[in-house]
């Protein structure tokens, strides 16, 4: 047993092919506020509740240090959102040209609840999760 406890996800880093397009998805569409820009690195830090989503341009100074393209080695990440209205959320995302899958009951940090998968501009799967279901 380790001598520490994991408190929460601090941040995730996404390598993206078009920083402007990804910023439009996460900031404008999903509402993640810009916390810090690091243009000399080709990086933008976005707020996601108590954590961060860091966008790194694959063709930027930091992104060129890696040897794999966007979306490599990650299945998905989950953002807990409120309110969660699957139908309204699906409509909003589809109208923005985002590929969306139907909402399903899935297990997460707070228990079972409805969530849906959508895909960012680089094909990363993003789970948008509502509150736990009663019972």
N, C-alpha and C positions, 0 to 999 in steps of 0.2 A: 504494500500500500504506500503510495507516495506521501511525502510530508507536506503536501499542499492540497488545496481543493480548487477545482475550476469553478469560477463564479459565473461567467457568461462568455459568449463570443465577443471578443474585443473588436475585431475587424476581419474582413475578407478582402483579398486583392484580386481584381479581375483584370486580365490582360485583354485589351480591346483594340480592334482594328481601326476604329474611328472615334476619337475622344469626344468630338462634338455630338455625334449621333448618340453615343452612350450617355452623355450628359443630358441630352434631351429626354432619353428614356427614364433614367433614374431621378433626375432633378425635376424636370418639367412634368412628366407623366406620373411618376410614382411619388413625387413630392419630397425627395431626400434633399435636405438643405446642403449647400456647399459650405463646408467647414473651413477648408483651406485649399488653396491652389499652389502647386509647386511646378510652375511652368518650366523651370530649368531641368526638371526631371521628367516632364511629360506626365504629371500625376495630379489627380484631383481627389481630395478626401471628402466624402459625402456622409452626412449624418443618417443613421438608420436606428432610430430609437436611442438606446444607450451605446450602440456600437457604430462602426464605420464601414462603409463600402468604399474601397480605394480603387479608382480607375487608373490604369497605367496603359498609356499608348504603346502598342507593340513596336512602333517605329520611333519612339522617343528615346532619350538617353537611358532611362532605367529599363524600358521595355526591350531594347536591343541587347541588354545583358543576358536575357533569357534565351533559350533555344527552342521554345515551343510556342505555338500559336494560341490564340484565345480559346477558352473553353476546355483546354487540355487537362485531363485528370480530375475533373469535378463533375459530379452528377447533378447537384443542385444546391441552392441555399434557400433558407426559408426566412421570410419576413413576417412577423406577427403584426397584423393590422387590425384596426378598429375604426369605424364599424365595418363589418363584413357582410356585404350583400352580394352574393355570388352572381346574380343576374345583372345587377347594375355594373358591377366590376367587369364582368365579361363584355358587356356592351361598350363600356368606356375603352377597354383595351382593344377590342376588335375595331372600333372606329378609328383608333390611332394606328391601325395596321399591324397590331401585335397578334401573334399566334397564341391562342388560349385553349387549354383543355378544360373539360367539364369539371366542376367542383365535385370532390369526393370526401368521405370521412377518412381522416388520416391521423396517425398518432404524432404528437409533438411534445415539446417540453412541458406544456400545461395539461397534457392528456389528449383524448380524442376530440377532434373537431373538424369542421369543414375547411377545406383549402382548395385552391386551384393552382395549376401550373401555367405559367406563361414563359415566353422566351424573349430575352433581350436581343438587341441588334446583332450580337455576335453568336447567338444560338445558345447562350447559357440559360439553363432552366432555372427559373425563379419561382419558388412556392410562396404564394400569398395566403396566410393562414388566419382564420378567425378564432374567436374564443372557444374554449372547451365546451363540449355539449354536456348538459346536465346528466347526472346519473352515473 
